[in-house]
């Protein structure tokens, strides 16, 4: 099976890309990366590799190792252009997140949203995590003009997480943790028909993360062929839940 992962040129989240990539490729699936211009070699948010502030708040050791493996993988340097995508040639679409300024290229692209709308209409598996859910919230169904998420259950980066990260680091990093003036949760909720019943914030977490062997602190929401997650701490469970939606690679 072929899975499409669109990315900005820089600043995507290390864990939210590297963990699903490793999970999917280990299961025998082909991952294709797409950037605005074909052949761009994307780069993750460098702070997540070294520690956001005072060496802390970065990616965990294993996702960092996966990312180093990813940077050496042939598919990472052979990106295709958003505009040239034949979405019908893919079996799944995965939308990762990230909060640094470079993410605006990806989160704000009308061209990418057009391709996402075409894939969504196929009814095939879609996964979105953290800020990646914003791409879907902003993607409109051509037939109705409403967000493709309008009638779906979902989660995304909770407001309390985004606010806490911003308040903790603003003294040193300014608006690094605020990609846009609106909180991700507020924008996603606004895209839903009934946010009170459709939006799931999940258990309250700030530091504890799911791992490859322990999902105790991880959370995802599945609605049909769509699965969403909140933050890098959900990445392992999110990747496995997305994998379950795909036909076997055998």
Phi and psi in degrees as a GROMACS rama.xvg file:
@    title "Ramachandran Plot"
@    xaxis  label "Phi"
@    yaxis  label "Psi"
@TYPE xy
-109.651  128.12  UNK-2
-117.838  130.04  UNK-3
-94.7836  130.717  UNK-4
-126.267  102.069  UNK-5
-74.7015  147.528  UNK-6
-142.36  153.903  UNK-7
-77.4367  172.246  UNK-8
-65.8915  -29.4949  UNK-9
-154.533  162.267  UNK-10
80.9624  11.5141  UNK-11
-72.0766  162.605  UNK-12
-75.8131  129.415  UNK-13
-56.5733  -54.0339  UNK-14
-67.3792  -40.7562  UNK-15
-70.727  -14.2841  UNK-16
-103.368  -47.8912  UNK-17
-68.3149  -39.7479  UNK-18
-67.4471  -49.139  UNK-19
-61.487  -39.671  UNK-20
-57.8523  -48.1226  UNK-21
-63.8509  -42.3101  UNK-22
-63.0683  -45.4943  UNK-23
-68.8441  -44.0802  UNK-24
-69.5178  -36.2622  UNK-25
-62.3685  -28.8407  UNK-26
-85.6968  1.2045  UNK-27
93.2214  8.67703  UNK-28
-88.3079  153.77  UNK-29
-93.5421  128.155  UNK-30
-106.444  129.568  UNK-31
-116.368  126.496  UNK-32
-98.3907  141.322  UNK-33
-126.764  135.554  UNK-34
-125.954  173.612  UNK-35
-59.0337  -41.1531  UNK-36
-118.109  134.425  UNK-37
-59.3849  142.799  UNK-38
85.7805  -3.94129  UNK-39
-67.5397  133.951  UNK-40
-97.4389  102.868  UNK-41
-71.2027  160.518  UNK-42
-132.781  133.89  UNK-43
-71.2322  165.567  UNK-44
-58.0785  114.122  UNK-45
-64.5382  -27.3343  UNK-46
-63.8928  -29.4124  UNK-47
-74.5852  -14.743  UNK-48
-88.0604  -25.5384  UNK-49
-114.227  -12.8555  UNK-50
111.859  126.264  UNK-51
-64.4587  -43.8888  UNK-52
-150.117  127.5  UNK-53
54.6048  35.2223  UNK-54
75.1936  9.20259  UNK-55
-116.884  170.324  UNK-56
72.4172  11.8635  UNK-57
-89.7389  -171.876  UNK-58
-69.402  152.427  UNK-59
-73.5065  168.649  UNK-60
-58.798  -47.6605  UNK-61
-65.1548  -47.6263  UNK-62
-59.0856  -33.7624  UNK-63
-64.5812  -39.4273  UNK-64
-65.1191  -42.0601  UNK-65
-60.24  -39.4882  UNK-66
-65.0527  -40.324  UNK-67
-62.5169  -37.795  UNK-68
-64.8452  -41.5487  UNK-69
-61.3405  -41.8932  UNK-70
-64.0834  -18.5421  UNK-71
-97.4437  -3.98115  UNK-72
-77.892  138.841  UNK-73
-56.1522  -39.1787  UNK-74
-65.0988  -21.6125  UNK-75
-72.9664  -28.1886  UNK-76
-98.0413  0.665041  UNK-77
-113.229  46.3749  UNK-78
-66.9506  147.753  UNK-79
-102.601  159.132  UNK-80
-80.9902  143.056  UNK-81
-53.6207  -43.0185  UNK-82
-68.1917  -24.9531  UNK-83
-95.3914  9.16912  UNK-84
-71.8475  135.446  UNK-85
-102.739  91.2087  UNK-86
-61.9746  -26.2679  UNK-87
-68.0303  -12.2331  UNK-88
-87.8283  2.19845  UNK-89
-111.804  147.676  UNK-90
-96.9631  -15.4937  UNK-91
-156.094  155.718  UNK-92
-129.512  127.72  UNK-93
-123.211  126.755  UNK-94
-113.522  102.016  UNK-95
-81.4426  174.882  UNK-96
-120.105  -160.17  UNK-97
153.014  154.309  UNK-98
-124.763  -4.77217  UNK-99
-76.0954  164.833  UNK-100
-57.001  -31.3636  UNK-101
-62.386  -17.7303  UNK-102
-67.2875  -19.3676  UNK-103
-61.7193  -30.4804  UNK-104
-57.1267  -40.7912  UNK-105
-85.5368  -45.4728  UNK-106
-69.3106  -26.6872  UNK-107
-102.856  6.68976  UNK-108
-81.3469  117.421  UNK-109
-67.6306  -35.2288  UNK-110
-62.0833  -46.3782  UNK-111
-64.317  -42.321  UNK-112
-61.4181  -34.0136  UNK-113
-62.7195  -41.099  UNK-114
-68.5545  -38.9357  UNK-115
-62.4811  -41.8686  UNK-116
-60.629  -40.6337  UNK-117
-65.8201  -40.6905  UNK-118
-69.186  -42.7407  UNK-119
-56.0543  -39.0486  UNK-120
-65.1061  -17.7447  UNK-121
-76.7908  -17.761  UNK-122
76.6887  17.0472  UNK-123
-89.834  167.355  UNK-124
-58.3754  133.279  UNK-125
-130.489  133.474  UNK-126
-124.778  140.632  UNK-127
-142.741  137.5  UNK-128
-132.385  138.906  UNK-129
58.5501  -125.486  UNK-130
-66.102  -18.435  UNK-131
-59.4714  -26.9081  UNK-132
-65.024  -25.7558  UNK-133
-61.6266  -35.5348  UNK-134
-58.0549  -43.9294  UNK-135
-70.4551  -40.2774  UNK-136
-59.3009  -33.4048  UNK-137
-90.2459  -8.2936  UNK-138
-85.3012  128.678  UNK-139
-101.762  140.575  UNK-140
-73.8974  118.762  UNK-141
-57.4113  -29.1443  UNK-142
-76.3709  -30.4988  UNK-143
-117.197  -20.4954  UNK-144
78.3476  -0.547067  UNK-145
-92.273  161.092  UNK-146
-58.2326  145.997  UNK-147
-65.4838  -17.8966  UNK-148
-88.0372  -2.11134  UNK-149
-49.1154  -42.1562  UNK-150
-106.126  14.3471  UNK-151
-105.436  155.222  UNK-152
-86.4582  141.399  UNK-153
-158.98  165.861  UNK-154
-127.581  179.203  UNK-155
-170.053  -170.225  UNK-156
-62.1437  116.746  UNK-157
-68.9903  149.151  UNK-158
-59.0796  -39.2293  UNK-159
-64.6003  -33.5086  UNK-160
-68.2003  -47.8202  UNK-161
-63.0433  -43.4222  UNK-162
-65.0878  -44.0152  UNK-163
-62.575  -44.4619  UNK-164
-62.0345  -40.8936  UNK-165
-65.268  -48.8239  UNK-166
-65.6181  -29.8005  UNK-167
-74.2423  -28.6351  UNK-168
-116.03  -8.14357  UNK-169
-58.8685  -32.4903  UNK-170
-60.347  -25.9859  UNK-171
-110.611  -36.14  UNK-172
-114.513  3.58802  UNK-173
62.2529  -129.657  UNK-174
-93.8177  26.7506  UNK-175
-52.3262  -39.0391  UNK-176
-91.4673  9.45159  UNK-177
-125.392  88.3843  UNK-178
-62.5382  -38.5798  UNK-179
-132.627  159.336  UNK-180
-58.6984  -38.1289  UNK-181
-81.3675  144.56  UNK-182
-71.026  148.585  UNK-183
-56.2115  -46.8753  UNK-184
-59.2267  -41.5075  UNK-185
-63.2254  -41.8105  UNK-186
-69.9009  -38.9234  UNK-187
-66.4198  -44.3587  UNK-188
-57.9377  -40.1864  UNK-189
-65.2132  -21.0025  UNK-190
-84.2696  -11.444  UNK-191
-93.0454  148.535  UNK-192
-66.6083  -41.6085  UNK-193
-139.969  79.6709  UNK-194
-57.9576  -27.751  UNK-195
-62.0055  -32.9737  UNK-196
-105.316  -21.5509  UNK-197
-94.2241  -26.3182  UNK-198
-94.0027  130.939  UNK-199
-118.167  116.673  UNK-200
-78.9709  -30.121  UNK-201
84.7297  172.379  UNK-202
-59.6073  148.629  UNK-203
-74.4269  121.41  UNK-204
-140.198  147.6  UNK-205
-130.17  -30.9  UNK-206
-129.389  -28.8371  UNK-207
-78.7484  133.396  UNK-208
-122.713  153.054  UNK-209
-72.2209  157.64  UNK-210
-130.023  -175.37  UNK-211
-64.7585  -23.3151  UNK-212
-120.915  -1.37769  UNK-213
-143.182  111.015  UNK-214
-97.1951  11.9931  UNK-215
-52.0101  -41.7444  UNK-216
-104.289  12.5046  UNK-217
-100.635  159.724  UNK-218
-151.839  135.939  UNK-219
-140.545  163.15  UNK-220
-127.48  129.211  UNK-221
-114.323  134.392  UNK-222
-136.268  99.0702  UNK-223
63.521  -125.65  UNK-224
-89.8295  15.7661  UNK-225
-118.061  129.633  UNK-226
-128.368  137.992  UNK-227
-130.795  159.79  UNK-228
-146.927  169.383  UNK-229
-93.3757  -45.2362  UNK-230
-161.815  178.123  UNK-231
-56.3014  -27.6931  UNK-232
-64.6982  -12.8699  UNK-233
-101.018  -0.171878  UNK-234
-60.7539  -39.9124  UNK-235
-66.5062  -47.8489  UNK-236
-64.7347  -41.8892  UNK-237
-57.7186  -46.0168  UNK-238
-63.0379  -40.3918  UNK-239
-69.5374  -39.4369  UNK-240
-65.3555  -38.7663  UNK-241
-66.0052  -42.2083  UNK-242
-57.7708  -38.4464  UNK-243
-62.3784  -25.1574  UNK-244
-78.3943  -19.2199  UNK-245
-87.0678  145.026  UNK-246
-61.4573  155.697  UNK-247
-59.3426  142.541  UNK-248
-76.4605  -11.3098  UNK-249
